[in-house]
Amino acid sequence: MSHERMSGQSSVTPNLPILPPLWTELRAYALPDGLLARVAREQRWTPAYAQRAALEYRRFLLLSTLGAPVTPSAVVDEVWHLHLLFTRDYWERLTPLLPAPLHHEPGGGQPGDPARFRAQYEATLDAYARTFGEQPPADIWPDPRRSRARREHVQGSARRSGLWLALGVALVTGLTFAWSHVALLLALGAGLIALLIVTLTPPELSPTALRRRSDGDLGVTWMGGTSGGDCAPGSDSSCSDGGGSSCGSSCGGGCSS
């Protein structure tokens, strides 16, 4: 008698997403010889990281067939850019696997491009989670929404700390000059000055942020087109909180199968 029958309970199998048959072909799709070695060398990635980036590129290819425009992360975009240079492989081997040709649509420098690609990138992250049943790896697909929430939390904590500091300064000042008839005014003035100083003082930059600033902000940006390898292990560069590429996809007559 099985354990399930003895306990009177059946095992619960999680509802894993059912991926389309195309994923089997894409997962087995071999990129051109030399592509990964070249992108690893140019982006200063480790071989293991390049292999992971290639897997995420294959996942991006699947997402591009689900009927909505998608925007890759900066890391995935580097693999896509290089693959496009291998024209015979891209158009003669990869394209026949897809429902329609997958075209690269870079931004045109229009004022609305950053917001459009940011929204499209965030939608791509959500589609990734729905399709594969897991969150995309943060070192390849950074989620700017998490970074914003983290910054807002830090800023809120700093404001609360500043308020308590101002109250403390006011209390100490009031007790120190309690003999004076202007003690209250002094305490209020000292508290306001302390609160103003705390409010106007910028937050301390982390060593990573300092290095990025000294390097001329060479990290990954939303629209900058800089190297996605900044997030990779072993890279000499820093990584920003962005990660979205300045391009999207276009499947001609439609991406859906």
C-alpha positions as CSV (number, residue, x, y, z in Angstrom):
1,M,0.0,0.0,0.0
2,S,1.4,3.3,-1.0
3,H,2.0,6.1,1.4
4,E,-0.7,8.2,-0.3
5,R,-3.3,5.5,0.4
6,M,-2.2,5.0,3.9
7,S,-2.4,8.7,4.7
8,G,-5.7,9.1,2.8
9,Q,-4.2,12.1,0.9
10,S,-3.0,12.5,-2.6
11,S,0.2,14.2,-3.5
12,V,-0.2,17.7,-5.0
13,T,1.7,18.4,-8.2
14,P,2.3,22.1,-8.8
15,N,0.6,23.5,-11.9
16,L,3.6,23.9,-14.2
17,P,3.1,26.0,-17.3
18,I,2.7,24.1,-20.5
19,L,5.1,25.5,-23.0
20,P,4.4,25.4,-26.8
21,P,6.1,22.8,-28.9
22,L,8.3,25.6,-30.4
23,W,10.2,25.8,-27.1
24,T,11.6,22.3,-27.6
25,E,13.1,23.4,-30.9
26,L,14.4,26.7,-29.6
27,R,16.0,25.1,-26.5
28,A,17.8,22.6,-28.8
29,Y,18.8,25.4,-31.3
30,A,22.6,25.6,-31.5
31,L,23.9,29.1,-32.0
32,P,26.6,29.6,-34.6
33,D,30.1,28.5,-33.8
34,G,32.1,31.2,-32.2
35,L,29.2,33.4,-31.3
36,L,29.3,32.8,-27.6
37,A,33.0,33.0,-27.4
38,R,32.9,36.3,-29.2
39,V,30.2,37.8,-27.1
40,A,31.9,36.6,-23.9
41,R,35.2,38.2,-25.0
42,E,33.6,41.5,-26.1
43,Q,31.4,41.9,-23.1
44,R,33.9,40.4,-20.6
45,W,31.6,37.6,-19.6
46,T,32.6,34.3,-18.2
47,P,31.9,31.3,-20.4
48,A,29.2,30.1,-17.9
49,Y,27.5,33.5,-17.9
50,A,27.5,33.5,-21.7
51,Q,25.8,30.1,-21.8
52,R,23.1,31.5,-19.4
53,A,22.7,34.6,-21.6
54,A,22.2,32.3,-24.6
55,L,19.5,30.4,-22.8
56,E,17.7,33.6,-21.9
57,Y,18.0,34.7,-25.5
58,R,16.2,31.5,-26.5
59,R,13.5,32.3,-24.0
60,F,13.2,35.8,-25.4
61,L,12.7,34.3,-28.8
62,L,9.8,32.2,-27.5
63,L,8.3,35.3,-25.8
64,S,8.5,37.2,-29.1
65,T,6.0,34.7,-30.7
66,L,3.2,35.2,-28.1
67,G,1.5,38.0,-29.9
68,A,2.8,41.1,-28.1
69,P,5.9,43.3,-28.8
70,V,8.8,42.5,-26.4
71,T,11.9,44.3,-25.3
72,P,15.0,42.2,-24.2
73,S,17.2,43.0,-21.3
74,A,20.5,44.7,-22.2
75,V,22.3,41.3,-21.7
76,V,19.9,39.4,-24.0
77,D,20.1,42.3,-26.5
78,E,23.9,41.8,-26.8
79,V,23.4,38.2,-27.8
80,W,20.6,39.2,-30.2
81,H,22.7,42.0,-31.8
82,L,25.6,39.6,-32.5
83,H,23.3,36.8,-33.8
84,L,21.9,39.3,-36.3
85,L,25.4,39.6,-37.8
86,F,25.5,35.9,-38.5
87,T,22.9,36.6,-41.3
88,R,22.9,33.1,-42.9
89,D,22.2,31.4,-39.5
90,Y,19.7,34.0,-38.3
91,W,17.6,34.2,-41.5
92,E,18.1,30.7,-42.9
93,R,18.1,28.5,-39.7
94,L,16.4,30.5,-37.0
95,T,13.7,32.4,-38.9
96,P,12.1,29.2,-40.4
97,L,11.5,28.0,-36.9
98,L,9.5,31.1,-35.9
99,P,5.9,31.8,-37.0
100,A,7.1,35.0,-38.7
101,P,10.4,36.8,-39.2
102,L,11.6,38.5,-36.0
103,H,12.9,42.0,-36.7
104,H,15.0,44.2,-34.5
105,E,13.3,47.6,-34.0
106,P,15.7,50.1,-32.3
107,G,14.5,53.4,-30.8
108,G,14.4,56.3,-33.1
109,G,15.4,58.9,-30.5
110,Q,11.8,60.2,-30.1
111,P,10.9,61.8,-26.8
112,G,8.4,59.0,-26.0
113,D,10.9,56.1,-26.7
114,P,12.3,55.7,-23.1
115,A,8.8,55.4,-21.5
116,R,7.6,53.1,-24.3
117,F,10.5,50.7,-24.1
118,R,10.5,50.8,-20.3
119,A,6.8,49.8,-20.2
120,Q,7.4,47.2,-22.9
121,Y,10.3,45.8,-21.0
122,E,8.3,45.5,-17.8
123,A,5.5,43.8,-19.7
124,T,8.1,41.4,-21.1
125,L,9.2,40.5,-17.5
126,D,5.6,39.8,-16.6
127,A,5.2,37.6,-19.7
128,Y,8.3,35.7,-18.9
129,A,7.0,34.9,-15.4
130,R,3.6,33.8,-16.8
131,T,5.2,31.7,-19.6
132,F,7.9,29.9,-17.7
133,G,6.4,29.9,-14.3
134,E,9.3,31.6,-12.6
135,Q,10.8,35.0,-12.2
136,P,13.6,35.9,-14.7
137,P,17.1,35.8,-13.3
138,A,17.8,39.2,-11.9
139,D,21.5,39.3,-13.1
140,I,20.3,38.9,-16.7
141,W,16.8,40.5,-16.5
142,P,17.0,43.3,-13.9
143,D,13.6,44.5,-12.8
144,P,13.6,48.3,-12.3
145,R,10.4,48.1,-10.4
146,R,12.2,46.3,-7.5
147,S,14.9,48.9,-7.6
148,R,12.4,51.7,-7.4
149,A,10.6,50.1,-4.4
150,R,14.0,49.6,-2.7
151,R,14.9,53.2,-3.2
152,E,11.6,54.4,-1.9
153,H,12.0,52.3,1.2
154,V,15.5,53.7,1.8
155,Q,14.3,57.2,1.3
156,G,11.4,56.7,3.7
157,S,13.8,55.3,6.3
158,A,16.1,58.3,5.8
159,R,13.2,60.8,6.3
160,R,12.1,59.1,9.5
161,S,15.7,59.0,10.8
162,G,16.1,62.7,10.0
163,L,12.9,63.6,11.8
164,W,14.1,61.8,15.0
165,L,17.5,63.5,14.7
166,A,15.8,66.9,14.5
167,L,13.6,66.1,17.5
168,G,16.7,65.0,19.4
169,V,18.6,68.1,18.6
170,A,15.6,70.3,19.6
171,L,15.3,68.4,22.9
172,V,19.0,68.7,23.7
173,T,19.0,72.4,22.8
174,G,15.9,73.0,24.9
175,L,17.4,71.3,27.9
176,T,20.8,73.1,27.5
177,F,19.3,76.5,27.3
178,A,16.3,75.9,29.7
179,W,17.4,78.8,31.9
180,S,16.7,81.2,29.0
181,H,13.3,82.7,28.2
182,V,14.1,82.0,24.5
183,A,14.8,78.3,25.1
184,L,11.8,77.2,23.1
185,L,12.7,79.4,20.1
186,L,16.3,78.1,20.2
187,A,15.1,74.5,20.4
188,L,12.7,75.0,17.5
189,G,15.3,76.7,15.4
190,A,17.9,74.0,16.1
191,G,15.4,71.3,15.2
192,L,14.5,73.0,11.9
193,I,18.1,73.5,11.0
194,A,18.9,69.9,11.7
195,L,15.9,68.7,9.7
196,L,16.8,71.0,6.8
197,I,20.4,69.7,6.7
198,V,19.2,66.1,6.7
199,T,16.7,66.7,4.0
200,L,19.1,68.5,1.7
201,T,22.0,66.2,2.2
202,P,22.1,63.6,-0.7
203,P,22.2,59.9,0.3
204,E,25.6,58.4,0.5
205,L,26.6,56.7,-2.7
206,S,27.6,53.0,-2.5
207,P,31.1,52.0,-3.8
208,T,29.5,50.6,-6.9
209,A,27.7,53.9,-7.6
210,L,30.8,55.9,-6.9
211,R,32.7,53.8,-9.4
212,R,30.0,54.1,-12.0
213,R,30.0,57.9,-11.6
214,S,33.8,58.1,-11.8
215,D,33.7,55.9,-15.0
216,G,31.3,58.4,-16.7
217,D,28.1,56.4,-16.0
218,L,29.1,53.5,-18.2
219,G,26.7,51.1,-16.6
220,V,23.6,49.7,-18.2
221,T,21.0,52.3,-18.8
222,W,17.5,52.2,-20.0
223,M,18.3,53.8,-23.3
224,G,22.0,54.0,-23.5
225,G,22.8,50.9,-25.5
226,T,25.8,50.2,-23.2
227,S,27.2,46.8,-22.5
228,G,24.9,44.4,-20.8
229,G,28.0,42.6,-19.5
230,D,28.2,45.1,-16.7
231,C,26.0,42.8,-14.7
232,A,28.0,39.7,-15.4
233,P,30.3,38.0,-13.0
234,G,33.9,38.9,-13.5
235,S,33.2,42.1,-15.3
236,D,35.2,45.2,-14.5
237,S,32.3,47.6,-15.0
238,S,29.5,48.4,-12.6
239,C,25.8,47.7,-13.1
240,S,22.9,50.1,-12.8
241,D,19.4,49.4,-11.7
242,G,18.0,49.3,-15.3
243,G,18.5,46.5,-17.7
244,G,16.0,47.2,-20.5
245,S,17.3,47.5,-24.0
246,S,16.6,50.5,-26.3
247,C,14.9,48.3,-28.8
248,G,11.9,46.1,-29.3
249,S,10.7,43.3,-31.6
250,S,8.6,43.3,-34.7
251,C,7.2,40.2,-36.4
252,G,5.9,41.7,-39.6
253,G,2.4,40.3,-40.0
254,G,2.1,39.2,-36.4
255,C,4.1,37.4,-33.8
256,S,1.5,34.9,-32.6
257,S,1.5,31.4,-33.9
